[in-house]
Amino acid sequence: QVQLVESGGGLVQPGGSLRLSCAASGRDFSVGTVGWYRQAPGKERELVATFTSGGNTHYADSVKGRFTISRDNAKKTVALQMNSLKPDDTAVYYCNANAYTLVTGGWNDYWGQGTQVTVSA
């Protein structure tokens, strides 16, 4: 199995920045597409950004130009740099990885536990 651990959430004022990090660990696995999702109170979980193993990125319209996703394949980490934060960005942010594991012999989605981001004055 694959374990994902996020860090970097917190409270920030509007216009501020935060950087989220996610580290993957486990045995005998390969990571494909990675991504960040978020869920605000009373709302469904939504995609924020993805980064494929081929190097392509995709962003939700609401974060384009403000957020940047990056990955380090050697370290098996993925990060989300968030700038010009708005109150509407307040949510629990989840790291996601689509990974192949030897034990399952297939590709599955794995999720972190989530990290709270609060944007408020």
Buried (B, 14 or more C-beta within 10 A) or exposed (E): EBEBBBBBBEEBEEEBEBBBBBBBEBEEBBBEBBBBBBBBEEEEBEBBBBBBEEEEEBBBEEBEEBBBBBBEEEEBBBBBBBBEBBEEBBBBBBBBBBBBBEEEEEEEEBBBEBBEBBBEE
